[in-house]
Amino acid sequence: MKTRVEKDTLGEVHVPADKWWGAQTQRSLENFKIGTERMPLEVIEAFTILKEAAAAANRRLGTLEEEKGHVIEQVCRELRDDGTYEHFPLVVWQTGSGTQSNMNMNEVVARRGNEILEKNGQQLRLHPNDDVNRSQSSNDTFPTAMHIAALKSIQTKLLPSLNTLKETLQQKQEEFAHTIKIGRTHLQDATPLTLGQEISGWVYMLEKNEEMIRQSSEHLRNLAIGGTAVGTGINADPRFGDWTAEEISRITKERFNSSPNKFHALTSHDEIAYVHGALKALAADLMKIANDIRWLASGPRSGIGEMTIPANEPGSSIMPGKVNPTQSEALTMIAVQIFGNDAAIGFAASQGNFELNVFKPVIIYNFLQSVRLLSDGMTSFQEKCAAGISANEEIIEEHVRNSLMLVTSLNPYIGYEKAAEIAKKAYKENTTLKRAALSLGYLSEEEFDKYVDPKKMV
């Protein structure tokens, strides 16, 4: 492999000749050979947005030459348009401030920018720290990139997937609006409801989840940029943070602002922990929905069997014809992962020491994994399961007809005690409620038929 020599404040380093990164990136590669988890592409993209915005702000402030600012902005746009990010190889398990990923971006932009400047015959040269990182510190840029990446991923991936699943379940709610089935509480028979009513609970869960995610995500619009090293804004114009946030808003078409308190923004990640709490709530509801569906579809002959779900693939390597609720299983495993991510994020967010939290990479890695898994999981579940749900009307009617809990409708007419006596007699003698009621003499046949009507109980 051909290499070139790069220098930093510690000396010379050999870097692959075909890569745009510099000495500090190479040192990180060599010092942190840990795991396979790379810095998420969403964070790298967010950094290109930030560096472009910072260059534009510095140009406006007159703290960076126009030519340098323009070429930095050009390179950042090139990197986003290309989208492969091959020059960003660093792992998550690095310095907790994300300094090495910030420098990776600075070095790549500087080297590529210098290629452009040289090609255009200009004498100016970009320096990773002095130009690309001007008015900035890793301590305020990395948390800024975290918030940009988090908000964009929620807006472009999570909410569209959630909305599509919600709309599919709304269609099922309407489709089964008049399908009367037996309700269940404590895994035991309860009074009737319609299948549409049951599904309406799932729909409302997703509506509330969307509301909570949107509301909590507003806090991600606060950016640390402008705080530099410890929150005081040293080496940056007092206007830099606000102007950079304006430029980020322009590029992303999302509203962002520089946080009113940078000391908070550098050392606390309560905002991301708060938003992830809403993601955990979504995961909890998806767990419930997926479990309900696989229970209702259990069988096909020895389970509840009130619902039929698509048969997407063979379910067993030994039992011919077996079909399993695999989409429910995938979605519930995702929910478990999100619960684990929430614990990791919560603990990491609690570890801010003095002016800086140094658990930033693991926080954003877990957050973005949660968004990605939830988004992909809901899309898969919607397409491969929810859209193909059908009701097994015959089984549903049989369960309603045989349910002892229809006796509840008699409470207003003969009282709880006598109604319970009817239910116990019917269960003990394996007979119908009607026969038990007539045998005990508590109602006439006409009265029973009038009072015990599932259609009036939903």
C-alpha positions as CSV (number, residue, x, y, z in Angstrom):
1,M,0.0,0.0,0.0
2,K,1.4,3.4,-1.0
3,T,1.6,6.0,1.7
4,R,2.4,9.6,2.2
5,V,3.8,11.4,5.2
6,E,1.5,13.7,7.2
7,K,2.5,15.8,10.2
8,D,0.7,16.9,13.4
9,T,1.9,18.3,16.7
10,L,3.2,14.9,17.7
11,G,5.3,14.3,14.6
12,E,5.1,12.4,11.3
13,V,2.6,9.7,10.4
14,H,2.2,7.5,7.3
15,V,-1.2,7.8,5.7
16,P,-2.6,5.7,2.8
17,A,-1.8,7.8,-0.3
18,D,-5.4,7.5,-1.8
19,K,-7.2,8.8,1.3
20,W,-7.9,12.4,2.2
21,W,-7.6,12.1,5.9
22,G,-4.5,13.3,7.8
23,A,-2.3,12.5,10.8
24,Q,-4.8,12.8,13.6
25,T,-7.3,10.5,11.8
26,Q,-4.5,8.0,11.2
27,R,-3.5,8.0,14.8
28,S,-7.0,7.3,15.9
29,L,-7.2,4.4,13.4
30,E,-4.1,2.9,14.9
31,N,-4.9,3.6,18.6
32,F,-8.5,2.5,18.6
33,K,-8.7,-0.9,16.9
34,I,-11.9,-1.6,18.9
35,G,-15.0,-3.3,17.5
36,T,-16.7,-2.9,14.2
37,E,-19.0,0.0,15.0
38,R,-18.2,2.9,12.8
39,M,-19.2,6.5,13.3
40,P,-22.7,6.7,11.9
41,L,-23.0,8.2,8.4
42,E,-25.8,10.5,9.7
43,V,-23.2,12.1,12.0
44,I,-20.7,12.5,9.2
45,E,-23.4,14.1,7.0
46,A,-24.3,16.4,9.9
47,F,-20.6,17.4,10.2
48,T,-20.6,18.4,6.5
49,I,-23.6,20.6,7.1
50,L,-22.0,22.1,10.2
51,K,-18.6,22.8,8.5
52,E,-20.3,24.4,5.5
53,A,-22.4,26.5,7.8
54,A,-19.4,27.5,9.9
55,A,-17.5,28.5,6.9
56,A,-20.4,30.7,5.6
57,A,-20.7,32.3,9.1
58,N,-17.0,33.0,9.3
59,R,-17.1,34.6,5.8
60,R,-19.9,36.8,6.9
61,L,-18.0,37.8,10.0
62,G,-14.9,38.6,8.0
63,T,-12.8,36.1,10.0
64,L,-12.2,33.8,7.1
65,E,-11.1,34.7,3.5
66,E,-13.9,34.5,1.0
67,E,-12.0,32.1,-1.2
68,K,-11.3,29.7,1.6
69,G,-14.8,29.8,2.9
70,H,-16.3,29.1,-0.6
71,V,-14.0,26.1,-1.2
72,I,-14.9,24.6,2.3
73,E,-18.5,25.0,1.5
74,Q,-18.0,23.4,-2.0
75,V,-16.2,20.4,-0.5
76,C,-18.9,19.8,2.1
77,R,-21.6,19.8,-0.6
78,E,-19.5,17.4,-2.7
79,L,-19.2,15.0,0.2
80,R,-22.9,15.0,0.8
81,D,-23.7,14.6,-2.9
82,D,-21.3,11.7,-3.2
83,G,-22.7,10.1,0.0
84,T,-20.2,7.2,0.3
85,Y,-18.0,8.9,3.0
86,E,-15.1,6.6,2.3
87,H,-12.7,8.9,3.9
88,F,-14.3,8.7,7.3
89,P,-13.1,5.4,8.8
90,L,-13.2,6.0,12.5
91,V,-14.9,3.8,15.1
92,V,-17.4,4.8,17.8
93,W,-15.0,3.8,20.5
94,Q,-12.6,6.8,20.5
95,T,-12.3,9.9,22.6
96,G,-15.5,10.6,24.3
97,S,-15.7,14.2,23.0
98,G,-15.6,13.0,19.4
99,T,-12.5,15.1,18.8
100,Q,-11.0,12.6,16.4
101,S,-14.2,12.5,14.2
102,N,-14.2,16.3,14.2
103,M,-10.5,16.3,13.1
104,N,-11.2,13.6,10.5
105,M,-13.7,16.0,8.9
106,N,-11.4,18.9,9.2
107,E,-8.5,17.0,7.6
108,V,-10.6,15.6,4.8
109,V,-12.2,19.0,3.9
110,A,-8.8,20.7,4.0
111,R,-7.1,18.2,1.8
112,R,-9.8,18.0,-0.8
113,G,-10.2,21.8,-0.6
114,N,-6.5,22.2,-1.3
115,E,-6.7,19.9,-4.3
116,I,-9.4,22.3,-5.7
117,L,-7.4,25.4,-4.9
118,E,-4.3,24.0,-6.5
119,K,-6.2,22.9,-9.6
120,N,-7.6,26.4,-9.9
121,G,-4.1,27.9,-9.7
122,Q,-4.7,29.6,-6.3
123,Q,-1.9,30.1,-3.8
124,L,-4.2,29.9,-0.8
125,R,-4.1,26.7,1.3
126,L,-6.5,25.4,3.9
127,H,-5.4,24.3,7.3
128,P,-7.6,21.7,9.2
129,N,-7.5,23.6,12.5
130,D,-7.0,27.2,11.5
131,D,-9.5,27.3,8.6
132,V,-12.0,24.4,8.6
133,N,-12.2,24.4,12.4
134,R,-12.1,28.2,12.8
135,S,-14.2,29.6,15.7
136,Q,-14.9,26.0,16.7
137,S,-13.9,23.2,19.2
138,S,-14.7,19.5,19.1
139,N,-16.5,20.2,22.3
140,D,-19.2,22.3,20.6
141,T,-19.1,20.8,17.1
142,F,-19.7,17.2,18.0
143,P,-22.8,17.8,20.1
144,T,-24.1,20.1,17.4
145,A,-23.6,17.4,14.8
146,M,-25.4,15.0,17.2
147,H,-28.5,17.2,17.3
148,I,-28.5,17.8,13.6
149,A,-28.2,14.0,12.9
150,A,-30.8,13.1,15.5
151,L,-33.5,15.6,14.3
152,K,-32.9,14.8,10.6
153,S,-33.2,11.1,11.2
154,I,-36.4,11.4,13.1
155,Q,-37.9,13.8,10.5
156,T,-36.9,11.8,7.4
157,K,-37.0,8.2,8.6
158,L,-38.9,7.6,11.8
159,L,-42.0,9.8,11.4
160,P,-42.8,8.7,7.8
161,S,-42.5,5.0,8.8
162,L,-44.7,5.6,11.9
163,N,-47.3,7.4,9.9
164,T,-47.5,4.7,7.2
165,L,-48.0,2.0,9.9
166,K,-50.6,4.2,11.6
167,E,-52.6,4.7,8.3
168,T,-52.6,0.9,7.6
169,L,-53.9,0.1,11.1
170,Q,-56.6,2.9,10.6
171,Q,-57.7,1.1,7.5
172,K,-58.0,-2.2,9.4
173,Q,-59.9,-0.4,12.2
174,E,-62.5,0.7,9.7
175,E,-62.5,-2.7,7.9
176,F,-63.4,-4.5,11.1
177,A,-65.6,-1.9,12.7
178,H,-68.5,-4.3,12.9
179,T,-66.7,-7.5,13.7
180,I,-67.8,-8.3,17.3
181,K,-65.2,-10.4,19.2
182,I,-64.6,-11.3,22.8
183,G,-62.4,-9.1,24.8
184,R,-59.7,-10.3,27.1
185,T,-58.2,-9.0,30.3
186,H,-55.6,-10.8,32.4
187,L,-55.4,-13.3,29.5
188,Q,-59.0,-14.3,30.5
189,D,-62.3,-13.8,28.7
190,A,-63.9,-10.4,29.2
191,T,-66.9,-8.6,27.7
192,P,-67.2,-8.1,23.9
193,L,-65.9,-5.3,21.7
194,T,-65.4,-5.0,18.0
195,L,-62.1,-5.9,16.4
196,G,-62.1,-2.4,15.0
197,Q,-62.3,-1.0,18.6
198,E,-59.4,-3.2,19.6
199,I,-57.3,-2.0,16.7
200,S,-58.3,1.6,17.4
201,G,-56.3,1.3,20.7
202,W,-53.2,0.5,18.6
203,V,-53.9,3.4,16.3
204,Y,-54.2,5.8,19.2
205,M,-50.9,4.5,20.7
206,L,-49.1,5.5,17.5
207,E,-50.9,8.9,17.4
208,K,-49.7,9.6,20.9
209,N,-46.2,8.3,20.1
210,E,-46.0,10.7,17.2
211,E,-47.1,13.6,19.3
212,M,-44.6,12.8,22.0
213,I,-41.7,12.3,19.5
214,R,-42.5,15.6,17.8
215,Q,-42.9,17.5,21.0
216,S,-39.7,16.2,22.5
217,S,-37.7,16.6,19.3
218,E,-38.2,20.4,19.5
219,H,-35.4,20.4,22.1
220,L,-32.9,19.0,19.5
221,R,-33.1,22.4,17.7
222,N,-30.9,23.8,20.4
223,L,-27.2,23.6,19.3
224,A,-24.0,23.8,21.2
225,I,-22.2,25.7,18.4
226,G,-20.6,28.9,19.7
227,G,-19.5,27.5,23.0
228,T,-16.1,26.3,21.8
229,A,-14.0,24.7,24.5
230,V,-15.9,25.1,27.8
231,G,-18.9,27.1,26.9
232,T,-17.4,30.6,27.1
233,G,-17.0,30.9,23.3
234,I,-13.3,31.6,23.5
235,N,-11.7,32.3,20.0
236,A,-15.1,32.8,18.4
237,D,-17.0,36.0,17.6
238,P,-20.0,36.4,19.9
239,R,-22.2,36.3,16.8
240,F,-20.7,33.1,15.4
241,G,-23.0,30.6,17.1
242,D,-26.2,32.4,16.1
243,W,-25.0,33.0,12.5
244,T,-23.9,29.4,12.1
245,A,-27.3,28.1,13.4
246,E,-28.9,30.4,10.8
247,E,-26.8,28.8,8.1
248,I,-27.5,25.3,9.3
249,S,-31.2,26.1,9.2
250,R,-30.9,27.3,5.6
251,I,-29.0,24.2,4.5
252,T,-31.3,21.7,6.3
253,K,-34.6,23.6,5.9
254,E,-35.1,22.9,9.6
255,R,-35.2,25.6,12.3
256,F,-32.1,25.5,14.6
257,N,-30.8,28.0,17.1
258,S,-27.6,28.4,19.1
259,S,-28.4,27.3,22.7
260,P,-28.8,30.2,25.1
261,N,-26.6,28.4,27.6
262,K,-23.5,26.8,26.1
263,F,-22.3,25.5,29.5
264,H,-25.4,23.2,29.5
265,A,-25.0,22.3,25.9
266,L,-21.5,20.9,26.2
267,T,-21.9,18.9,29.4
268,S,-25.5,17.8,29.4
269,H,-27.3,15.5,27.0
270,D,-30.6,15.6,28.7
271,E,-32.3,16.7,25.5
272,I,-31.3,13.5,23.6
273,A,-32.1,11.4,26.6
274,Y,-35.6,13.0,26.7
275,V,-36.2,12.4,23.0
276,H,-35.0,8.8,23.3
277,G,-37.5,8.3,26.1
278,A,-40.2,9.0,23.5
279,L,-38.6,6.4,21.3
280,K,-38.7,3.9,24.1
281,A,-42.4,4.7,24.6
282,L,-42.9,3.9,20.9
283,A,-41.0,0.7,21.3
284,A,-43.1,-0.3,24.3
285,D,-46.3,0.2,22.3
286,L,-44.9,-1.6,19.2
287,M,-44.1,-4.5,21.6
288,K,-47.7,-4.6,22.7
289,I,-49.1,-4.4,19.2
290,A,-46.8,-7.1,17.8
291,N,-47.6,-9.3,20.8
292,D,-51.4,-8.8,20.4
293,I,-51.2,-9.7,16.8
294,R,-49.2,-12.9,17.2
295,W,-51.4,-14.0,20.1
296,L,-54.6,-13.4,18.1
297,A,-53.1,-15.2,15.1
298,S,-51.8,-18.1,17.2
299,G,-52.7,-21.6,16.1
300,P,-53.9,-22.1,13.4
301,R,-55.9,-24.8,15.1
302,S,-54.7,-24.9,18.7
303,G,-54.4,-21.3,19.5
304,I,-56.7,-18.2,19.6
305,G,-56.9,-18.1,15.8
306,E,-59.1,-15.0,15.5
307,M,-56.7,-13.3,13.1
308,T,-54.8,-14.4,10.1
309,I,-51.5,-12.9,9.1
310,P,-49.5,-13.3,5.9
311,A,-47.4,-16.4,5.4
312,N,-44.1,-14.9,4.3
313,E,-41.7,-17.9,4.6
314,P,-41.6,-21.4,5.9
315,G,-41.5,-21.4,9.7
316,S,-39.6,-24.6,10.5
317,S,-36.8,-26.6,9.2
318,I,-38.4,-29.8,10.5
319,M,-42.2,-29.3,10.7
320,P,-43.7,-29.0,7.1
321,G,-46.3,-26.4,6.6
322,K,-45.5,-24.4,9.7
323,V,-45.8,-20.7,9.5
324,N,-44.5,-18.4,12.3
325,P,-45.3,-14.7,13.2
326,T,-41.8,-13.6,12.1
327,Q,-42.6,-10.0,11.6
328,S,-43.9,-9.7,15.2
329,E,-40.8,-11.5,16.4
330,A,-38.5,-9.1,14.5
331,L,-40.4,-6.1,15.8
332,T,-40.3,-7.3,19.4
333,M,-36.6,-8.0,19.2
334,I,-36.1,-4.4,18.0
335,A,-38.1,-3.2,21.0
336,V,-35.8,-5.0,23.3
337,Q,-32.8,-3.4,21.7
338,I,-34.3,0.0,22.0
339,F,-34.9,-0.6,25.8
340,G,-31.2,-1.5,26.0
341,N,-30.2,1.6,24.1
342,D,-32.2,3.8,26.4
343,A,-30.4,2.4,29.4
344,A,-27.0,3.1,27.7
345,I,-28.0,6.6,26.7
346,G,-29.4,7.4,30.1
347,F,-26.3,6.2,31.9
348,A,-24.0,8.0,29.5
349,A,-26.0,11.2,29.7
350,S,-25.6,11.2,33.4
351,Q,-21.8,11.3,33.1
352,G,-21.1,14.9,32.4
353,N,-18.1,16.0,34.5
354,F,-17.6,19.7,35.0
355,E,-17.7,21.4,31.6
356,L,-17.9,18.4,29.3
357,N,-19.7,15.0,28.8
358,V,-17.2,12.6,27.3
359,F,-19.7,9.8,26.3
360,K,-20.9,11.6,23.2
361,P,-20.1,9.0,20.5
362,V,-21.9,6.1,22.3
363,I,-24.9,8.3,23.0
364,I,-25.4,9.3,19.3
365,Y,-24.5,5.8,18.1
366,N,-27.3,4.2,20.2
367,F,-29.8,7.0,19.4
368,L,-29.3,6.7,15.7
369,Q,-29.4,2.9,15.9
370,S,-32.8,3.1,17.7
371,V,-34.2,5.5,15.0
372,R,-32.9,3.2,12.2
373,L,-34.2,0.0,13.7
374,L,-37.6,1.5,14.6
375,S,-38.0,3.0,11.1
376,D,-37.0,-0.1,9.3
377,G,-38.9,-2.4,11.7
378,M,-42.2,-0.4,11.3
379,T,-41.9,-0.4,7.5
380,S,-41.2,-4.1,7.4
381,F,-44.1,-4.9,9.8
382,Q,-46.5,-2.7,7.9
383,E,-45.7,-4.2,4.5
384,K,-45.2,-7.8,5.5
385,C,-47.8,-8.2,8.3
386,A,-50.2,-5.4,9.2
387,A,-51.3,-4.8,5.6
388,G,-52.3,-8.4,5.2
389,I,-54.2,-8.9,8.5
390,S,-57.6,-10.6,8.1
391,A,-60.3,-11.7,10.5
392,N,-61.3,-15.3,11.0
393,E,-65.0,-14.6,11.4
394,E,-66.0,-18.2,12.1
395,I,-63.6,-18.5,15.1
396,I,-64.4,-15.1,16.4
397,E,-68.2,-15.8,16.4
398,E,-67.6,-19.2,18.1
399,H,-65.6,-17.5,20.9
400,V,-68.2,-14.9,21.4
401,R,-71.0,-17.5,21.5
402,N,-69.2,-19.6,24.0
403,S,-68.0,-16.8,26.3
404,L,-69.3,-16.9,29.9
405,M,-68.6,-13.2,30.3
406,L,-71.7,-12.2,28.3
407,V,-73.4,-12.8,31.6
408,T,-72.1,-9.3,32.6
409,S,-75.0,-7.8,30.7
410,L,-77.4,-9.3,33.2
411,N,-76.0,-7.4,36.2
412,P,-78.5,-4.5,36.0
413,Y,-81.4,-6.9,35.8
414,I,-80.7,-9.7,38.3
415,G,-77.6,-8.4,40.2
416,Y,-74.0,-9.5,40.3
417,E,-74.5,-12.5,42.6
418,K,-77.1,-14.2,40.5
419,A,-75.2,-13.5,37.3
420,A,-72.1,-15.0,38.8
421,E,-74.1,-18.1,39.8
422,I,-75.3,-18.5,36.2
423,A,-71.7,-18.3,34.9
424,K,-70.4,-20.8,37.4
425,K,-73.2,-23.3,36.7
426,A,-72.7,-23.0,32.9
427,Y,-68.9,-23.5,33.3
428,K,-69.2,-26.4,35.8
429,E,-71.9,-28.2,33.7
430,N,-70.2,-27.3,30.3
431,T,-73.5,-25.8,29.1
432,T,-74.6,-22.4,27.8
433,L,-75.4,-19.4,29.8
434,K,-78.9,-19.5,28.5
435,R,-79.5,-23.0,29.7
436,A,-78.0,-22.3,33.1
437,A,-80.1,-19.1,33.5
438,L,-83.3,-20.9,32.6
439,S,-82.5,-23.8,34.8
440,L,-82.0,-21.5,37.8
441,G,-85.2,-19.7,37.0
442,Y,-83.7,-16.2,37.2
443,L,-85.0,-15.2,33.7
444,S,-87.4,-16.2,31.0
445,E,-86.1,-17.2,27.6
446,E,-87.5,-13.9,26.2
447,E,-85.8,-11.9,28.9
448,F,-82.4,-13.6,28.3
449,D,-82.5,-13.1,24.6
450,K,-83.4,-9.4,25.1
451,Y,-80.7,-8.7,27.7
452,V,-77.8,-10.9,26.4
453,D,-77.1,-9.4,23.0
454,P,-73.4,-8.9,22.1
455,K,-74.3,-6.1,19.7
456,K,-75.5,-4.0,22.6
457,M,-72.4,-4.7,24.6
458,V,-69.8,-3.1,22.4
